[in-house]
Amino acid sequence: MTQIFGRLIRAAAIATTLGMPLAHAAVIDFESQDLTGLYFPGDSFSQGDFTLTTAQGFGTIDVAASLGSLAPTGNATQFYFNGNDATLSLARTDGSLFSLSGFSAAFVPQEPAVAQTTVLVAVGIKEDNSTVSAYWTFASSATSHFPFSTYASAADFAAFGSVKSIEFRSCTLIGGLTCSVPTMNNGQFAIDDIVVASAVPEPATMLSMALGLLGLGLVRRAGRARRDAR
């Protein structure tokens, strides 16, 4: 029995290593011409396996020229503009878990700009409804045209490895505290190239599944052996 159990453990480990599914990565780039336009609170649109929803303020999908004198730089393609303290929520259309591992973004000020320090905040909802959050500072600019920057540090996105939804918003950063003071409609930003992937089961979960399947096979084999011995 000890030898059988040892072989079972080794086989399960091999099955876990070789059979672990690869995360299906995707980039939400807002490039489809069908997405171009204005979005009001409650409006949703889809790209690939994901649905995005505007809340509280408004959003647009277009190129930089559509924002005139406030247009961000460094991005010649379509992107999502989040205006007047709006939020943009992201979830898989089928409701399953996913991960976030990067995006590009730029601050878009009001005209005239409000003298507040604002940051981009992401709040994720986990499977157990607990929340995770992180914030990123925007690249600075001496003009009203702020540049796009890429945010892809693995450490920054570690907490977003398995979530069921994410909400993007811009908040004030005052005294080291985010969202503690209203942004006075200055929570405006552009976001693009959101890198997402379907969630991969934890190694322990995969091992348990493999053990269960192998154990079931062992029970069935023993049953057949008993029947053959009769």
C-alpha positions as CSV (number, residue, x, y, z in Angstrom):
1,M,0.0,0.0,0.0
2,T,2.9,2.4,0.8
3,Q,4.4,1.7,-2.6
4,I,1.1,2.3,-4.3
5,F,0.5,5.6,-2.5
6,G,4.1,6.7,-3.3
7,R,3.4,6.0,-7.0
8,L,0.1,7.8,-6.7
9,I,1.8,11.0,-5.3
10,R,4.5,10.9,-8.0
11,A,2.0,10.4,-10.7
12,A,-0.1,13.2,-9.4
13,A,2.8,15.6,-9.3
14,I,3.7,14.8,-12.9
15,A,0.1,15.2,-13.9
16,T,-0.1,18.5,-12.2
17,T,3.1,19.8,-13.8
18,L,2.3,18.5,-17.3
19,G,-1.4,19.0,-17.2
20,M,-1.6,22.5,-15.7
21,P,-3.5,24.7,-18.2
22,L,-1.8,27.8,-19.6
23,A,-3.4,31.1,-18.9
24,H,-5.1,32.5,-22.0
25,A,-3.8,36.1,-22.3
26,A,-5.5,38.9,-24.1
27,V,-5.1,42.6,-24.7
28,I,-8.0,45.0,-24.5
29,D,-6.9,47.6,-27.0
30,F,-10.2,49.4,-27.9
31,E,-9.3,49.2,-31.6
32,S,-12.5,48.1,-33.1
33,Q,-14.3,50.9,-34.9
34,D,-17.6,49.5,-33.6
35,L,-16.5,50.6,-30.1
36,T,-15.8,54.3,-31.1
37,G,-18.2,56.7,-29.4
38,L,-19.6,58.1,-26.2
39,Y,-20.5,56.0,-23.1
40,F,-22.8,57.1,-20.3
41,P,-23.3,55.6,-16.8
42,G,-24.5,52.0,-17.2
43,D,-23.4,51.7,-20.8
44,S,-21.4,48.5,-21.5
45,F,-19.3,47.2,-24.4
46,S,-17.4,44.0,-25.0
47,Q,-14.0,43.1,-26.4
48,G,-13.1,39.4,-26.7
49,D,-14.2,37.5,-23.6
50,F,-14.6,40.7,-21.5
51,T,-17.3,43.2,-20.8
52,L,-16.5,46.8,-19.7
53,T,-19.0,49.2,-18.1
54,T,-18.9,52.9,-17.5
55,A,-20.2,54.2,-14.2
56,Q,-20.8,57.6,-12.5
57,G,-19.3,59.9,-15.1
58,F,-18.9,59.4,-18.9
59,G,-16.3,57.8,-21.1
60,T,-15.3,57.8,-24.8
61,I,-13.4,55.5,-27.1
62,D,-11.5,57.4,-29.8
63,V,-8.1,58.7,-30.8
64,A,-6.2,61.5,-29.0
65,A,-7.3,64.2,-31.4
66,S,-10.8,63.9,-30.1
67,L,-9.7,65.5,-26.8
68,G,-8.2,68.6,-28.4
69,S,-5.9,70.7,-26.3
70,L,-6.0,68.1,-23.5
71,A,-5.0,65.1,-25.7
72,P,-2.4,62.8,-24.2
73,T,0.7,62.0,-26.2
74,G,2.5,58.8,-27.1
75,N,-0.5,56.8,-28.4
76,A,-1.7,57.0,-32.0
77,T,-4.4,54.4,-31.6
78,Q,-7.9,54.4,-30.0
79,F,-8.1,54.3,-26.2
80,Y,-10.7,54.7,-23.5
81,F,-11.0,58.2,-22.0
82,N,-12.5,58.3,-18.5
83,G,-14.1,61.7,-17.9
84,N,-15.4,63.6,-14.8
85,D,-14.5,61.1,-12.1
86,A,-16.1,58.2,-13.9
87,T,-15.1,54.6,-13.3
88,L,-14.5,51.8,-15.7
89,S,-15.3,48.3,-14.6
90,L,-13.9,45.2,-16.2
91,A,-15.1,41.6,-15.9
92,R,-15.2,38.4,-17.9
93,T,-18.5,38.1,-19.7
94,D,-19.0,34.6,-18.4
95,G,-18.3,35.6,-14.8
96,S,-15.2,33.5,-14.4
97,L,-12.0,34.6,-12.7
98,F,-9.1,36.4,-14.5
99,S,-5.9,38.2,-13.8
100,L,-4.6,41.6,-14.6
101,S,-0.9,42.1,-15.5
102,G,-0.5,45.5,-17.1
103,F,-1.9,48.5,-19.0
104,S,-0.9,51.9,-20.4
105,A,-2.4,55.1,-19.1
106,A,-2.1,58.9,-19.1
107,F,-3.6,61.7,-17.0
108,V,-6.0,63.9,-18.8
109,P,-6.5,67.2,-16.9
110,Q,-9.5,69.5,-16.9
111,E,-9.2,72.9,-18.6
112,P,-8.1,74.8,-16.6
113,A,-6.4,72.0,-14.5
114,V,-7.3,71.5,-10.9
115,A,-4.3,71.7,-8.6
116,Q,-4.6,68.3,-7.1
117,T,-2.3,65.3,-7.2
118,T,-4.2,62.4,-8.8
119,V,-3.3,58.8,-9.3
120,L,-4.8,55.8,-11.2
121,V,-6.4,53.3,-8.8
122,A,-7.5,49.7,-9.5
123,V,-9.8,47.9,-7.1
124,G,-10.3,44.2,-7.7
125,I,-13.0,41.9,-6.3
126,K,-11.9,38.4,-5.3
127,E,-13.9,35.3,-5.5
128,D,-14.8,35.6,-1.8
129,N,-15.8,39.2,-2.3
130,S,-12.8,40.6,-0.5
131,T,-11.0,43.5,-2.3
132,V,-7.5,44.2,-3.4
133,S,-6.3,47.6,-4.6
134,A,-3.2,49.4,-5.9
135,Y,-2.5,52.8,-7.3
136,W,0.0,54.2,-9.9
137,T,1.3,57.7,-10.4
138,F,0.8,59.3,-13.8
139,A,3.8,60.5,-15.8
140,S,4.3,64.2,-15.3
141,S,4.2,66.9,-17.9
142,A,4.9,70.7,-18.2
143,T,2.0,71.1,-20.5
144,S,-1.7,70.1,-20.7
145,H,-0.6,67.1,-22.8
146,F,0.4,64.2,-20.5
147,P,2.2,61.2,-21.9
148,F,1.1,57.6,-21.9
149,S,3.2,55.3,-19.7
150,T,3.2,51.5,-19.5
151,Y,2.6,49.9,-16.2
152,A,3.6,46.2,-16.1
153,S,5.7,45.5,-13.0
154,A,4.9,42.0,-11.8
155,A,5.1,43.1,-8.2
156,D,2.4,45.8,-8.7
157,F,-0.1,43.3,-10.2
158,A,0.6,40.3,-7.9
159,A,-2.6,40.9,-5.9
160,F,-4.7,40.8,-9.1
161,G,-3.9,37.2,-10.0
162,S,-7.4,35.9,-9.5
163,V,-10.3,38.4,-9.5
164,K,-13.8,38.4,-10.8
165,S,-13.9,42.1,-11.6
166,I,-11.7,45.2,-11.5
167,E,-12.7,48.9,-11.3
168,F,-10.4,51.6,-12.6
169,R,-10.8,55.2,-11.3
170,S,-8.6,58.2,-10.7
171,C,-8.3,59.5,-7.1
172,T,-6.5,62.2,-5.1
173,L,-3.3,61.3,-3.3
174,I,-3.0,63.5,-0.3
175,G,-0.9,62.7,2.7
176,G,-0.2,59.2,1.4
177,L,-4.0,58.5,1.3
178,T,-5.9,57.8,-1.9
179,C,-9.5,58.8,-2.6
180,S,-9.7,60.6,0.8
181,V,-10.5,64.0,-0.8
182,P,-12.9,64.5,-3.8
183,T,-11.1,65.1,-7.1
184,M,-13.6,67.8,-8.1
185,N,-14.2,66.0,-11.5
186,N,-10.5,66.0,-12.1
187,G,-10.3,62.3,-12.0
188,Q,-9.8,62.0,-15.7
189,F,-7.4,59.6,-17.5
190,A,-6.9,57.6,-20.7
191,I,-6.2,53.9,-20.5
192,D,-5.2,51.4,-23.2
193,D,-3.8,47.9,-23.8
194,I,-5.1,46.3,-20.7
195,V,-3.4,42.9,-20.4
196,V,-5.7,40.2,-18.9
197,A,-5.7,36.4,-18.7
198,S,-8.0,33.7,-17.6
199,A,-7.2,32.5,-14.1
200,V,-5.1,29.3,-13.7
201,P,-6.0,27.0,-10.7
202,E,-3.6,27.1,-7.8
203,P,-0.9,24.3,-7.8
204,A,-2.5,22.8,-4.7
205,T,-5.9,22.7,-6.4
206,M,-4.4,21.0,-9.4
207,L,-2.6,18.5,-7.2
208,S,-5.8,17.7,-5.4
209,M,-7.7,17.3,-8.6
210,A,-5.0,15.0,-10.0
211,L,-5.0,12.9,-6.8
212,G,-8.7,12.6,-6.9
213,L,-8.7,11.4,-10.5
214,L,-5.9,8.9,-9.9
215,G,-7.5,7.7,-6.7
216,L,-10.8,7.1,-8.6
217,G,-8.8,5.1,-11.2
218,L,-7.2,3.1,-8.4
219,V,-10.5,2.2,-6.8
220,R,-12.0,1.2,-10.2
221,R,-8.9,-1.0,-10.9
222,A,-9.3,-2.7,-7.5
223,G,-13.0,-3.3,-8.2
224,R,-12.2,-4.9,-11.5
225,A,-9.6,-7.1,-9.8
226,R,-12.1,-8.3,-7.2
227,R,-14.6,-9.1,-9.9
228,D,-12.0,-11.0,-11.9
229,A,-11.0,-13.1,-8.8
230,R,-14.6,-14.4,-8.3
